[in-house]
Structure formats: C-alpha cells, structure tokens
Amino acid sequence: MTQKISIRFITDKDIASLLEIENSVWTNENSPVIHHYDSLEEYKNKIADRSMFVATDGQHILGFVDVHHPTHLVAHQKQWVLAIAVRGDVQSKGVGKKLVDYIKTIAIEEGIHKLSLRVMATNAKAIQFYKKNGFIQEGHFKDEFFINGSFCDDYQFAYFIEKS
C-alpha cells in the first residue's frame, strides 16, 4: 500500500464499516459459519464484550482485529483469542501484518502471554500468513466441520509473547 496505515481502538463511527467487512469477507473457505448481520444493532451486540482495533488509511477502515480472553476464568486472563478480517480489496497489502504487529505490542503492555486463533485447513493463505508472522500450530482438529458435503480440518495456532 502506498498510503500510511494506522491502528487504533474502534469508535462508534467505525461500526458501519466493520459491519460491511464482516458481511463481505467470510466464506466457507475461511469460516464454518457465514457471518451476516442484518443491522448495526445486531452487530453492536455481537462485539459488545470485545476489544477491537481497526486499521485505517485515514479515510477508510481497511480491517480489524478482535481480541478477547478465551473464558472468564482467572486462569485464562493471560491469553487472548484473535479474530482478524481485512477488506478483500486490500488483502495481501500489509494491513493484516500491521494489525498483528500492533496486537503483539499491546499484548506485551497488557501482560498477555499467548495469542491464539483457529484457522480452517481450507484457508491456505491465512495459514501461510500466520506462520510467516511467528505463529505456530498447536492443534489439529481432524474433520472438525462438515461443510457443503465435506469434512474440513481446523487448526489452532498460537504466538507466545516473549518477555524482554
């Protein structure tokens, strides 16, 4: 990308753009559920307990990363589960990397030890992206999903924050 990408915490004015991204990027190749929200209110309710950061070029929302603890258990408070989405027209242009790098930095500041996520085996580009950005495969869920008449494996990836 030629324009500068910045990352910041979401604001209410970002919700419509985030909804548009959510409703456009998910397919059976990258999600067991095709996410579709019919209203801003429905989407706001879905993300109410999440911490979300957006990538912006100053005019448009290019993508987001959503972070949350896996459970409310005290024992899970040093881990974040990530969900990343980047607008289709700017994928493979550095937006995802900026989001991941930013979250790694914030995780250090927040005392987070582990970032984790799940990715379907059919999503080869995402698997390559996560490996390139230091994530390692922790789990392999064989035949985890049955989609369009076929079974699909799912992987869990993790990035461990090293203390400096």
OpenMM code with the backbone's topology and positions (N, CA, C; nanometers):
from openmm import Vec3, app, unit

residues = "MET THR GLN LYS ILE SER ILE ARG PHE ILE THR ASP LYS ASP ILE ALA SER LEU LEU GLU ILE GLU ASN SER VAL TRP THR ASN GLU ASN SER PRO VAL ILE HIS HIS TYR ASP SER LEU GLU GLU TYR LYS ASN LYS ILE ALA ASP ARG SER MET PHE VAL ALA THR ASP GLY GLN HIS ILE LEU GLY PHE VAL ASP VAL HIS HIS PRO THR HIS LEU VAL ALA HIS GLN LYS GLN TRP VAL LEU ALA ILE ALA VAL ARG GLY ASP VAL GLN SER LYS GLY VAL GLY LYS LYS LEU VAL ASP TYR ILE LYS THR ILE ALA ILE GLU GLU GLY ILE HIS LYS LEU SER LEU ARG VAL MET ALA THR ASN ALA LYS ALA ILE GLN PHE TYR LYS LYS ASN GLY PHE ILE GLN GLU GLY HIS PHE LYS ASP GLU PHE PHE ILE ASN GLY SER PHE CYS ASP ASP TYR GLN PHE ALA TYR PHE ILE GLU LYS SER".split()
positions = [
    Vec3(0.0845, -0.1187, 0.0000),
    Vec3(0.0000, 0.0000, 0.0000),
    Vec3(0.0880, 0.1235, 0.0000),
    Vec3(0.0435, 0.2241, -0.0686),
    Vec3(0.1203, 0.3477, -0.0738),
    Vec3(0.0821, 0.4414, 0.0397),
    Vec3(-0.0395, 0.4295, 0.0892),
    Vec3(-0.0819, 0.5170, 0.1981),
    Vec3(-0.0389, 0.4592, 0.3321),
    Vec3(-0.0246, 0.5465, 0.4294),
    Vec3(0.0142, 0.5057, 0.5634),
    Vec3(-0.1050, 0.4403, 0.6331),
    Vec3(-0.0788, 0.3275, 0.6957),
    Vec3(-0.1815, 0.2554, 0.7709),
    Vec3(-0.1577, 0.2813, 0.9185),
    Vec3(-0.2622, 0.3203, 0.9891),
    Vec3(-0.2517, 0.3359, 1.1338),
    Vec3(-0.3532, 0.2436, 1.2001),
    Vec3(-0.3242, 0.2071, 1.3232),
    Vec3(-0.4104, 0.1184, 1.4004),
    Vec3(-0.4575, 0.1949, 1.5229),
    Vec3(-0.5866, 0.1802, 1.5529),
    Vec3(-0.6418, 0.2466, 1.6719),
    Vec3(-0.7602, 0.1664, 1.7234),
    Vec3(-0.8002, 0.1965, 1.8468),
    Vec3(-0.9179, 0.1335, 1.9072),
    Vec3(-1.0425, 0.1802, 1.8316),
    Vec3(-1.1416, 0.0932, 1.8208),
    Vec3(-1.2622, 0.1307, 1.7458),
    Vec3(-1.3401, 0.2419, 1.8139),
    Vec3(-1.4155, 0.3132, 1.7338),
    Vec3(-1.5097, 0.4130, 1.7830),
    Vec3(-1.6467, 0.3786, 1.7250),
    Vec3(-1.7499, 0.4407, 1.7775),
    Vec3(-1.8854, 0.4140, 1.7278),
    Vec3(-1.8990, 0.4440, 1.5783),
    Vec3(-1.8246, 0.5426, 1.5294),
    Vec3(-1.8370, 0.5768, 1.3874),
    Vec3(-1.7782, 0.4700, 1.2955),
    Vec3(-1.7022, 0.3747, 1.3527),
    Vec3(-1.6437, 0.2659, 1.2735),
    Vec3(-1.7388, 0.1482, 1.2532),
    Vec3(-1.8444, 0.1405, 1.3314),
    Vec3(-1.9304, 0.0220, 1.3348),
    Vec3(-1.9866, -0.0126, 1.1966),
    Vec3(-2.0332, 0.0839, 1.1219),
    Vec3(-2.0910, 0.0552, 0.9897),
    Vec3(-1.9858, -0.0057, 0.8955),
    Vec3(-1.8636, 0.0465, 0.8986),
    Vec3(-1.7572, -0.0092, 0.8145),
    Vec3(-1.7189, -0.1496, 0.8588),
    Vec3(-1.7143, -0.1720, 0.9886),
    Vec3(-1.6824, -0.3051, 1.0397),
    Vec3(-1.7906, -0.4054, 1.0005),
    Vec3(-1.9147, -0.3632, 1.0090),
    Vec3(-2.0264, -0.4485, 0.9683),
    Vec3(-2.0138, -0.4858, 0.8209),
    Vec3(-1.9779, -0.3893, 0.7385),
    Vec3(-1.9600, -0.4156, 0.5948),
    Vec3(-1.8495, -0.5185, 0.5705),
    Vec3(-1.7396, -0.5062, 0.6450),
    Vec3(-1.6300, -0.6032, 0.6319),
    Vec3(-1.6778, -0.7404, 0.6765),
    Vec3(-1.7403, -0.7472, 0.7932),
    Vec3(-1.7905, -0.8755, 0.8452),
    Vec3(-1.8834, -0.9429, 0.7447),
    Vec3(-1.9713, -0.8649, 0.6847),
    Vec3(-2.0705, -0.9216, 0.5928),
    Vec3(-2.0130, -0.9574, 0.4558),
    Vec3(-1.8845, -0.9232, 0.4317),
    Vec3(-1.8312, -0.9492, 0.2983),
    Vec3(-1.7127, -1.0461, 0.2927),
    Vec3(-1.6400, -1.0642, 0.4017),
    Vec3(-1.5154, -1.1416, 0.3916),
    Vec3(-1.5281, -1.2905, 0.4240),
    Vec3(-1.6334, -1.3298, 0.4915),
    Vec3(-1.6418, -1.4686, 0.5358),
    Vec3(-1.7036, -1.5584, 0.4298),
    Vec3(-1.6353, -1.6712, 0.4036),
    Vec3(-1.6832, -1.7725, 0.3094),
    Vec3(-1.6668, -1.9089, 0.3750),
    Vec3(-1.7123, -2.0135, 0.3089),
    Vec3(-1.6933, -2.1486, 0.3629),
    Vec3(-1.5473, -2.1936, 0.3568),
    Vec3(-1.4613, -2.1162, 0.2928),
    Vec3(-1.3185, -2.1477, 0.2932),
    Vec3(-1.2476, -2.0935, 0.4161),
    Vec3(-1.3058, -1.9913, 0.4814),
    Vec3(-1.2377, -1.9319, 0.5957),
    Vec3(-1.3194, -1.9283, 0.7242),
    Vec3(-1.4412, -1.9800, 0.7208),
    Vec3(-1.5242, -1.9794, 0.8409),
    Vec3(-1.6293, -2.0898, 0.8329),
    Vec3(-1.6520, -2.1599, 0.9429),
    Vec3(-1.7564, -2.2621, 0.9414),
    Vec3(-1.8969, -2.2014, 0.9389),
    Vec3(-1.9046, -2.0727, 0.9679),
    Vec3(-2.0319, -2.0003, 0.9669),
    Vec3(-2.0151, -1.8761, 0.8804),
    Vec3(-2.1058, -1.8567, 0.7889),
    Vec3(-2.1020, -1.7343, 0.7095),
    Vec3(-2.1655, -1.6250, 0.7946),
    Vec3(-2.0811, -1.5350, 0.8387),
    Vec3(-2.1288, -1.4265, 0.9247),
    Vec3(-2.2095, -1.3278, 0.8416),
    Vec3(-2.3259, -1.2975, 0.8880),
    Vec3(-2.4047, -1.1921, 0.8256),
    Vec3(-2.4918, -1.1292, 0.9331),
    Vec3(-2.4820, -0.9997, 0.9435),
    Vec3(-2.5592, -0.9250, 1.0423),
    Vec3(-2.6537, -0.8334, 0.9670),
    Vec3(-2.7788, -0.8356, 1.0069),
    Vec3(-2.8817, -0.7587, 0.9376),
    Vec3(-2.8902, -0.6134, 0.9809),
    Vec3(-2.8325, -0.5816, 1.0972),
    Vec3(-2.8445, -0.4438, 1.1451),
    Vec3(-2.7218, -0.4040, 1.2260),
    Vec3(-2.7010, -0.2751, 1.2365),
    Vec3(-2.5927, -0.2238, 1.3202),
    Vec3(-2.6125, -0.2657, 1.4653),
    Vec3(-2.7374, -0.2652, 1.5106),
    Vec3(-2.7676, -0.3023, 1.6489),
    Vec3(-2.7286, -0.4476, 1.6770),
    Vec3(-2.7613, -0.5371, 1.5840),
    Vec3(-2.7252, -0.6779, 1.5992),
    Vec3(-2.5733, -0.6926, 1.6066),
    Vec3(-2.5023, -0.6227, 1.5205),
    Vec3(-2.3568, -0.6301, 1.5192),
    Vec3(-2.2969, -0.5695, 1.6457),
    Vec3(-2.3493, -0.4556, 1.6898),
    Vec3(-2.3014, -0.3931, 1.8132),
    Vec3(-2.3144, -0.4891, 1.9303),
    Vec3(-2.4255, -0.5606, 1.9376),
    Vec3(-2.4457, -0.6576, 2.0453),
    Vec3(-2.3428, -0.7697, 2.0373),
    Vec3(-2.3102, -0.8135, 1.9178),
    Vec3(-2.2130, -0.9215, 1.8984),
    Vec3(-2.0749, -0.8819, 1.9485),
    Vec3(-2.0360, -0.7584, 1.9271),
    Vec3(-1.8999, -0.7161, 1.9628),
    Vec3(-1.8918, -0.6424, 2.0967),
    Vec3(-1.9992, -0.6371, 2.1704),
    Vec3(-2.0051, -0.5570, 2.2926),
    Vec3(-1.8966, -0.5909, 2.3949),
    Vec3(-1.8612, -0.7170, 2.4084),
    Vec3(-1.7627, -0.7551, 2.5098),
    Vec3(-1.6225, -0.7739, 2.4523),
    Vec3(-1.6006, -0.7282, 2.3321),
    Vec3(-1.4716, -0.7472, 2.2659),
    Vec3(-1.3911, -0.6182, 2.2661),
    Vec3(-1.2609, -0.6351, 2.2613),
    Vec3(-1.1717, -0.5219, 2.2370),
    Vec3(-1.1332, -0.5319, 2.0909),
    Vec3(-1.1597, -0.4270, 2.0159),
    Vec3(-1.1327, -0.4295, 1.8720),
    Vec3(-1.0484, -0.3094, 1.8319),
    Vec3(-0.9580, -0.3383, 1.7416),
    Vec3(-0.8710, -0.2358, 1.6875),
    Vec3(-0.8879, -0.2351, 1.5365),
    Vec3(-0.8874, -0.1167, 1.4778),
    Vec3(-0.9072, -0.1041, 1.3335),
    Vec3(-0.7805, -0.0539, 1.2662),
    Vec3(-0.7634, -0.0980, 1.1424),
    Vec3(-0.6584, -0.0452, 1.0554),
    Vec3(-0.7267, 0.0555, 0.9647),
    Vec3(-0.6682, 0.1711, 0.9532),
    Vec3(-0.7273, 0.2763, 0.8711),
    Vec3(-0.6185, 0.3460, 0.7900),
    Vec3(-0.6577, 0.3943, 0.6736),
    Vec3(-0.5655, 0.4743, 0.5920),
    Vec3(-0.5936, 0.6230, 0.6122),
    Vec3(-0.6749, 0.6534, 0.7116),
    Vec3(-0.7110, 0.7929, 0.7399),
    Vec3(-0.8473, 0.8290, 0.6853),
    Vec3(-0.8944, 0.7525, 0.5876),
    Vec3(-1.0257, 0.7770, 0.5279),
    Vec3(-1.1172, 0.6562, 0.5388),
    Vec3(-1.0584, 0.5362, 0.5290),
    Vec3(-1.1386, 0.4144, 0.5268),
    Vec3(-1.0889, 0.3135, 0.6287),
    Vec3(-1.1792, 0.2326, 0.6794),
    Vec3(-1.1421, 0.1196, 0.7636),
    Vec3(-1.1008, 0.0069, 0.6689),
    Vec3(-0.9797, -0.0441, 0.6885),
    Vec3(-0.9246, -0.1458, 0.6000),
    Vec3(-0.9374, -0.2868, 0.6574),
    Vec3(-0.9472, -0.2949, 0.7881),
    Vec3(-0.9579, -0.4243, 0.8539),
    Vec3(-0.9634, -0.4050, 1.0039),
    Vec3(-0.9708, -0.5170, 1.0740),
    Vec3(-0.9762, -0.5100, 1.2196),
    Vec3(-0.9191, -0.6359, 1.2809),
    Vec3(-0.8840, -0.6244, 1.4069),
    Vec3(-0.8501, -0.7404, 1.4891),
    Vec3(-0.9332, -0.7284, 1.6159),
    Vec3(-0.9941, -0.8393, 1.6510),
    Vec3(-1.0817, -0.8512, 1.7664),
    Vec3(-1.0092, -0.9411, 1.8655),
    Vec3(-0.9944, -0.8971, 1.9898),
    Vec3(-0.9268, -0.9779, 2.0911),
    Vec3(-1.0173, -0.9961, 2.2120),
    Vec3(-1.0121, -1.1156, 2.2672),
    Vec3(-1.0860, -1.1437, 2.3912),
    Vec3(-1.0210, -1.2625, 2.4611),
    Vec3(-1.0460, -1.2733, 2.5897),
    Vec3(-0.9972, -1.3883, 2.6653),
    Vec3(-1.0807, -1.5098, 2.6259),
    Vec3(-1.0216, -1.6293, 2.6263),
    Vec3(-1.0969, -1.7490, 2.5862),
    Vec3(-1.2177, -1.7766, 2.6757),
    Vec3(-1.2038, -1.7481, 2.8043),
    Vec3(-1.3142, -1.7645, 2.9003),
    Vec3(-1.3015, -1.6539, 3.0038),
    Vec3(-1.3938, -1.6512, 3.0980),
    Vec3(-1.3866, -1.5528, 3.2068),
    Vec3(-1.3062, -1.6043, 3.3260),
    Vec3(-1.2502, -1.7254, 3.3138),
    Vec3(-1.1707, -1.7816, 3.4221),
    Vec3(-1.0478, -1.6947, 3.4487),
    Vec3(-1.0126, -1.6770, 3.5737),
    Vec3(-0.8922, -1.6026, 3.6093),
    Vec3(-0.7701, -1.6675, 3.5431),
    Vec3(-0.7702, -1.7994, 3.5341),
    Vec3(-0.6584, -1.8728, 3.4757),
    Vec3(-0.6413, -1.8476, 3.3259),
    Vec3(-0.7401, -1.7847, 3.2617),
    Vec3(-0.7323, -1.7549, 3.1184),
    Vec3(-0.7019, -1.6075, 3.0886),
    Vec3(-0.6711, -1.5314, 3.1889),
    Vec3(-0.6551, -1.3878, 3.1684),
    Vec3(-0.5215, -1.3468, 3.1081),
    Vec3(-0.4329, -1.4416, 3.0844),
    Vec3(-0.3037, -1.4122, 3.0209),
    Vec3(-0.3031, -1.4552, 2.8747),
    Vec3(-0.4217, -1.4856, 2.8205),
    Vec3(-0.4330, -1.5297, 2.6812),
    Vec3(-0.5419, -1.4486, 2.6114),
    Vec3(-0.5145, -1.4149, 2.4868),
    Vec3(-0.6149, -1.3538, 2.4005),
    Vec3(-0.6413, -1.4445, 2.2814),
    Vec3(-0.7662, -1.4539, 2.2458),
    Vec3(-0.8069, -1.5187, 2.1222),
    Vec3(-0.8261, -1.4072, 2.0196),
    Vec3(-0.7720, -1.4261, 1.9002),
    Vec3(-0.7795, -1.3239, 1.7959),
    Vec3(-0.8750, -1.3640, 1.6856),
    Vec3(-0.9380, -1.2642, 1.6277),
    Vec3(-1.0093, -1.2786, 1.5006),
    Vec3(-0.9660, -1.1594, 1.4159),
    Vec3(-0.9193, -1.1879, 1.2966),
    Vec3(-0.8693, -1.0823, 1.2082),
    Vec3(-0.9482, -1.0857, 1.0779),
    Vec3(-0.9852, -0.9685, 1.0313),
    Vec3(-1.0503, -0.9585, 0.8999),
    Vec3(-0.9954, -0.8352, 0.8289),
    Vec3(-0.9688, -0.8523, 0.7007),
    Vec3(-0.9185, -0.7430, 0.6169),
    Vec3(-1.0078, -0.7351, 0.4938),
    Vec3(-1.0450, -0.6136, 0.4576),
    Vec3(-1.1257, -0.5938, 0.3367),
    Vec3(-1.0628, -0.6667, 0.2184),
    Vec3(-1.1457, -0.7277, 0.1365),
    Vec3(-1.0976, -0.8060, 0.0236),
    Vec3(-1.0068, -0.7306, -0.0711),
    Vec3(-1.0357, -0.6034, -0.0964),
    Vec3(-0.9569, -0.5269, -0.1938),
    Vec3(-0.8204, -0.4837, -0.1429),
    Vec3(-0.7922, -0.5025, -0.0140),
    Vec3(-0.6612, -0.4650, 0.0396),
    Vec3(-0.5891, -0.5837, 0.1050),
    Vec3(-0.6401, -0.7039, 0.0845),
    Vec3(-0.5702, -0.8212, 0.1367),
    Vec3(-0.4362, -0.8359, 0.0658),
    Vec3(-0.3383, -0.8876, 0.1382),
    Vec3(-0.2007, -0.9069, 0.0891),
    Vec3(-0.1288, -0.7751, 0.0615),
    Vec3(-0.1711, -0.6692, 0.1288),
    Vec3(-0.1063, -0.5383, 0.1092),
    Vec3(-0.0508, -0.4821, 0.2399),
    Vec3(-0.0328, -0.5678, 0.3415),
    Vec3(0.0304, -0.5243, 0.4658),
    Vec3(-0.0639, -0.4881, 0.5787),
    Vec3(-0.1921, -0.4879, 0.5541),
    Vec3(-0.2884, -0.4492, 0.6578),
    Vec3(-0.2898, -0.5522, 0.7703),
    Vec3(-0.2984, -0.6789, 0.7351),
    Vec3(-0.3005, -0.7848, 0.8363),
    Vec3(-0.1745, -0.7848, 0.9209),
    Vec3(-0.0605, -0.7663, 0.8572),
    Vec3(0.0664, -0.7625, 0.9307),
    Vec3(0.0681, -0.6469, 1.0294),
    Vec3(0.0219, -0.5304, 0.9862),
    Vec3(0.0155, -0.4151, 1.0768),
    Vec3(-0.0720, -0.4464, 1.1983),
    Vec3(-0.1865, -0.5105, 1.1733),
    Vec3(-0.2767, -0.5465, 1.2831),
    Vec3(-0.2105, -0.6450, 1.3794),
    Vec3(-0.1479, -0.7484, 1.3259),
    Vec3(-0.0826, -0.8483, 1.4103),
    Vec3(0.0327, -0.7864, 1.4887),
    Vec3(0.1154, -0.7070, 1.4237),
    Vec3(0.2267, -0.6419, 1.4937),
    Vec3(0.1762, -0.5518, 1.6056),
    Vec3(0.0689, -0.4797, 1.5793),
    Vec3(0.0119, -0.3908, 1.6802),
    Vec3(-0.0379, -0.4717, 1.8007),
    Vec3(-0.1085, -0.5805, 1.7746),
    Vec3(-0.1622, -0.6619, 1.8839),
    Vec3(-0.0499, -0.7249, 1.9659),
    Vec3(0.0578, -0.7641, 1.9008),
    Vec3(0.1720, -0.8177, 1.9748),
    Vec3(0.2262, -0.7127, 2.0718),
    Vec3(0.2340, -0.5883, 2.0265),
    Vec3(0.2825, -0.4788, 2.1116),
    Vec3(0.1871, -0.4529, 2.2275),
    Vec3(0.0586, -0.4467, 2.1981),
    Vec3(-0.0410, -0.4235, 2.3032),
    Vec3(-0.0413, -0.5394, 2.4028),
    Vec3(-0.0246, -0.6614, 2.3530),
    Vec3(-0.0222, -0.7791, 2.4407),
    Vec3(0.0907, -0.7680, 2.5428),
    Vec3(0.2070, -0.7214, 2.4993),
    Vec3(0.3188, -0.7024, 2.5925),
    Vec3(0.2792, -0.6032, 2.7002),
    Vec3(0.2223, -0.4895, 2.6600),
    Vec3(0.1809, -0.3856, 2.7544),
    Vec3(0.0758, -0.4366, 2.8532),
    Vec3(-0.0115, -0.5277, 2.8076),
    Vec3(-0.1205, -0.5788, 2.8913),
    Vec3(-0.0841, -0.7058, 2.9683),
    Vec3(0.0391, -0.7505, 2.9553),
    Vec3(0.0828, -0.8688, 3.0280),
    Vec3(0.0262, -0.9996, 2.9724),
    Vec3(-0.0092, -0.9999, 2.8458),
    Vec3(-0.0619, -1.1205, 2.7813),
    Vec3(0.0561, -1.2097, 2.7426),
    Vec3(0.0429, -1.3389, 2.7670),
    Vec3(0.1487, -1.4354, 2.7377),
    Vec3(0.1277, -1.5070, 2.6039),
    Vec3(0.0003, -1.5274, 2.5662),
    Vec3(-0.0283, -1.6102, 2.4492),
    Vec3(-0.1404, -1.5487, 2.3662),
    Vec3(-0.1177, -1.5445, 2.2346),
    Vec3(-0.2208, -1.5068, 2.1383),
    Vec3(-0.2590, -1.6354, 2.0653),
    Vec3(-0.3870, -1.6624, 2.0533),
    Vec3(-0.4267, -1.7838, 1.9825),
    Vec3(-0.5395, -1.7542, 1.8852),
    Vec3(-0.5533, -1.8443, 1.7895),
    Vec3(-0.6602, -1.8315, 1.6913),
    Vec3(-0.6811, -1.9663, 1.6260),
    Vec3(-0.7935, -1.9812, 1.5621),
    Vec3(-0.8210, -2.1019, 1.4852),
    Vec3(-0.8371, -2.0641, 1.3397),
    Vec3(-0.7931, -2.1560, 1.2540),
    Vec3(-0.7994, -2.1307, 1.1100),
    Vec3(-0.8309, -2.2627, 1.0401),
    Vec3(-0.9232, -2.2565, 0.9478),
    Vec3(-0.9634, -2.3762, 0.8745),
    Vec3(-0.8550, -2.4187, 0.7765),
    Vec3(-0.8420, -2.5499, 0.7569),
    Vec3(-0.7402, -2.6056, 0.6668),
    Vec3(-0.7573, -2.5554, 0.5243),
    Vec3(-0.8781, -2.5187, 0.4870),
    Vec3(-0.9040, -2.4687, 0.3515),
    Vec3(-0.8537, -2.3265, 0.3300),
    Vec3(-0.8119, -2.2602, 0.4354),
    Vec3(-0.7674, -2.1216, 0.4275),
    Vec3(-0.6141, -2.1147, 0.4216),
    Vec3(-0.5587, -2.1658, 0.3117),
    Vec3(-0.4128, -2.1770, 0.2967),
    Vec3(-0.3420, -2.0424, 0.3079),
    Vec3(-0.4002, -1.9367, 0.2538),
    Vec3(-0.3363, -1.8044, 0.2597),
    Vec3(-0.3230, -1.7560, 0.4037),
    Vec3(-0.4267, -1.7802, 0.4842),
    Vec3(-0.4209, -1.7383, 0.6245),
    Vec3(-0.3180, -1.8211, 0.7010),
    Vec3(-0.3139, -1.9505, 0.6755),
    Vec3(-0.2161, -2.0365, 0.7432),
    Vec3(-0.0745, -1.9882, 0.7120),
    Vec3(-0.0479, -1.9601, 0.5860),
    Vec3(0.0833, -1.9092, 0.5449),
    Vec3(0.1120, -1.7753, 0.6144),
    Vec3(0.0123, -1.6880, 0.6205),
    Vec3(0.0279, -1.5571, 0.6843),
    Vec3(0.0646, -1.5731, 0.8322),
    Vec3(-0.0087, -1.6574, 0.9046),
    Vec3(0.0181, -1.6732, 1.0484),
    Vec3(0.1559, -1.7325, 1.0723),
    Vec3(0.1949, -1.8322, 0.9943),
    Vec3(0.3284, -1.8904, 1.0095),
    Vec3(0.4362, -1.7859, 0.9823),
    Vec3(0.4163, -1.7064, 0.8785),
    Vec3(0.5125, -1.6012, 0.8432),
    Vec3(0.5268, -1.4981, 0.9554),
    Vec3(0.4206, -1.4823, 1.0347),
    Vec3(0.4206, -1.3840, 1.1433),
    Vec3(0.4477, -1.4453, 1.2795),
    Vec3(0.5094, -1.5643, 1.2805),
    Vec3(0.5581, -1.6228, 1.4051),
    Vec3(0.4626, -1.7125, 1.4809),
    Vec3(0.3447, -1.7373, 1.4268),
    Vec3(0.2502, -1.8262, 1.4938),
    Vec3(0.2907, -1.9707, 1.4657),
    Vec3(0.2708, -2.0572, 1.5641),
    Vec3(0.2981, -2.1993, 1.5474),
    Vec3(0.1684, -2.2785, 1.5618),
    Vec3(0.1627, -2.3889, 1.4926),
    Vec3(0.0442, -2.4739, 1.5021),
    Vec3(0.0495, -2.5506, 1.6334),
    Vec3(-0.0550, -2.5371, 1.7121),
    Vec3(-0.0658, -2.6069, 1.8400),
    Vec3(-0.1599, -2.7259, 1.8331),
    Vec3(-0.2630, -2.7141, 1.7530),
    Vec3(-0.3626, -2.8194, 1.7500),
    Vec3(-0.4108, -2.8479, 1.6100),
    Vec3(-0.4568, -2.9699, 1.5905),
    Vec3(-0.5133, -3.0125, 1.4631),
    Vec3(-0.6431, -3.0853, 1.4951),
    Vec3(-0.7539, -3.0265, 1.4546),
    Vec3(-0.8858, -3.0828, 1.4791),
    Vec3(-0.9329, -3.1494, 1.3504),
    Vec3(-0.9145, -3.2788, 1.3434),
    Vec3(-0.9466, -3.3576, 1.2241),
    Vec3(-1.0977, -3.3615, 1.2033),
    Vec3(-1.1398, -3.3385, 1.0776),
    Vec3(-1.2825, -3.3424, 1.0417),
    Vec3(-1.3684, -3.2598, 1.1378),
    Vec3(-1.3199, -3.1433, 1.1735),
    Vec3(-1.3875, -3.0578, 1.2723),
    Vec3(-1.5222, -3.0044, 1.2219),
    Vec3(-1.5294, -2.9745, 1.0932),
    Vec3(-1.6514, -2.9170, 1.0372),
    Vec3(-1.6977, -3.0002, 0.9181),
    Vec3(-1.8285, -3.0029, 0.8992),
    Vec3(-1.8878, -3.0669, 0.7813),
    Vec3(-1.9565, -2.9560, 0.7039),
    Vec3(-1.8968, -2.9173, 0.5919),
    Vec3(-1.9432, -2.8013, 0.5153),
    Vec3(-1.9624, -2.8427, 0.3701),
    Vec3(-2.0782, -2.8123, 0.3174),
    Vec3(-2.1073, -2.8412, 0.1765),
    Vec3(-2.0748, -2.9854, 0.1379),
    Vec3(-2.1087, -3.0790, 0.2257),
    Vec3(-2.0922, -3.2209, 0.1961),
    Vec3(-1.9540, -3.2782, 0.2189),
    Vec3(-1.8618, -3.1996, 0.2757),
    Vec3(-1.7261, -3.2484, 0.3007),
    Vec3(-1.6801, -3.2109, 0.4405),
    Vec3(-1.5934, -3.2950, 0.4951),
    Vec3(-1.5324, -3.2624, 0.6235),
    Vec3(-1.4140, -3.1693, 0.6013),
    Vec3(-1.3882, -3.0855, 0.6994),
    Vec3(-1.2790, -2.9885, 0.6930),
    Vec3(-1.2051, -2.9896, 0.8267),
    Vec3(-1.0732, -2.9970, 0.8194),
    Vec3(-0.9914, -2.9874, 0.9402),
    Vec3(-0.9819, -2.8413, 0.9842),
    Vec3(-0.9491, -2.8240, 1.1100),
    Vec3(-0.9304, -2.6917, 1.1670),
    Vec3(-0.8011, -2.6968, 1.2482),
    Vec3(-0.7283, -2.5852, 1.2514),
    Vec3(-0.6028, -2.5795, 1.3247),
    Vec3(-0.6099, -2.4695, 1.4292),
    Vec3(-0.5409, -2.4926, 1.5394),
    Vec3(-0.5211, -2.3861, 1.6366),
    Vec3(-0.3766, -2.3417, 1.6250),
    Vec3(-0.3585, -2.2111, 1.6136),
    Vec3(-0.2260, -2.1512, 1.6077),
    Vec3(-0.2072, -2.0613, 1.7296),
    Vec3(-0.0815, -2.0443, 1.7693),
    Vec3(-0.0520, -1.9588, 1.8843),
    Vec3(0.0771, -1.8823, 1.8604),
    Vec3(0.0826, -1.7677, 1.9224),
    Vec3(0.2037, -1.6866, 1.9253),
    Vec3(0.2310, -1.6605, 2.0731),
    Vec3(0.3515, -1.6919, 2.1171),
    Vec3(0.3874, -1.6719, 2.2568),
    Vec3(0.4683, -1.5447, 2.2718),
    Vec3(0.4245, -1.4602, 2.3630),
    Vec3(0.4897, -1.3315, 2.3868),
    Vec3(0.6133, -1.3562, 2.4725),
    Vec3(0.7255, -1.3132, 2.4223),
    Vec3(0.8496, -1.3286, 2.4982),
    Vec3(0.8712, -1.2041, 2.5818),
    Vec3(0.9064, -1.2268, 2.7074),
    Vec3(0.9346, -1.1137, 2.7959),
    Vec3(1.0721, -1.0588, 2.7649),
    Vec3(1.0814, -0.9250, 2.7654),
    Vec3(1.2116, -0.8646, 2.7353),
    Vec3(1.2896, -0.8388, 2.8607),
] * unit.nanometer
topology = app.Topology()
chain = topology.addChain("A")
for resn in residues:
    res = topology.addResidue(resn, chain)
    for name in ("N", "CA", "C"):
        topology.addAtom(name, app.Element.getBySymbol(name[0]), res)
